[in-house]
Amino acid sequence: MDNASYHSRRQEKTPVTSWKKYDIQQWLSSKDISFEDNDTKAQLLEKIKNVKPQYQSYVIEEMAKEAGVEVLRLPPYHCELNPIELVWADVKG
């Protein structure tokens, strides 16, 4: 599977710098990750950076898992690994 946006929708959004501090604190609380009330937004985001990978899953991959299918993601900009891209190149030509 390539990394098209419609293949890469996340199960749950994880905090980014544009989030408000309160919302980041709520996200951390929902994951039982400890923080201090006086932590800065940058400190909170640093805590998230350490655990973010375990909370990032894709909708399509979860659906595939339920069906017993394993998803392999293609590296970006390697269209030669995706057969449909080769077909489209012939059609366009």
C-alpha positions in Angstrom: 0.0 0.0 0.0 1.4 3.4 -0.8 1.2 6.4 1.5 -1.7 8.2 -0.1 -3.7 10.3 2.4 -6.7 8.1 2.0 -4.6 5.1 3.1 -3.0 6.9 6.0 -6.0 8.1 8.1 -5.1 7.7 11.8 -7.3 5.8 14.2 -6.8 8.7 16.7 -5.3 12.1 16.4 -2.2 12.6 18.5 -1.2 16.1 19.8 0.8 18.5 17.7 2.2 21.9 18.4 -1.0 23.6 17.2 -3.1 21.9 20.0 -4.0 24.0 23.0 -2.2 23.1 26.3 -5.4 22.0 27.9 -6.2 19.6 25.1 -2.7 18.1 25.3 -3.2 17.6 29.0 -6.5 15.9 28.4 -4.9 13.5 25.9 -2.1 12.7 28.3 -4.6 12.0 31.1 -6.7 9.7 28.8 -3.5 7.6 28.3 -2.6 7.6 32.0 0.6 9.5 31.2 1.8 11.6 34.2 2.6 15.3 33.9 2.7 18.3 36.2 0.2 21.0 36.0 3.0 23.6 35.7 4.7 21.8 32.7 5.0 24.0 29.7 3.4 23.0 26.4 6.9 22.2 25.1 7.5 19.8 28.0 4.1 18.1 27.4 4.9 17.7 23.7 8.3 16.2 24.6 6.5 13.6 26.8 4.2 12.8 23.9 7.2 12.4 21.5 8.5 9.5 23.6 5.2 7.6 23.5 3.6 8.8 20.2 4.5 5.7 18.1 2.6 3.3 20.2 -0.6 5.4 19.8 -0.4 5.9 16.0 -2.3 3.4 14.1 -4.1 3.6 10.8 -7.7 2.8 10.2 -7.1 0.8 7.1 -4.4 -1.4 8.8 -6.8 -2.1 11.7 -9.5 -3.2 9.2 -7.0 -5.4 7.4 -5.9 -7.0 10.7 -9.5 -7.9 11.5 -9.7 -9.6 8.1 -6.5 -11.5 8.7 -4.5 -9.4 6.1 -1.1 -7.9 6.7 -0.5 -4.5 5.2 3.0 -3.6 3.8 3.6 0.0 3.2 5.7 1.1 0.2 8.5 3.5 0.8 7.7 7.1 -0.5 8.6 7.9 -4.1 9.2 4.3 -5.2 6.5 3.9 -7.8 8.4 1.1 -9.5 7.4 -1.1 -6.5 3.7 -0.4 -7.1 2.4 -2.3 -10.2 -0.6 -0.1 -10.7 1.7 2.9 -11.2 3.4 1.1 -14.1 0.1 0.4 -15.7 -0.9 4.0 -15.3 2.3 5.1 -17.0 1.5 2.9 -20.0 -2.0 4.2 -20.2 -0.9 7.8 -20.0 1.8 7.1 -22.7 
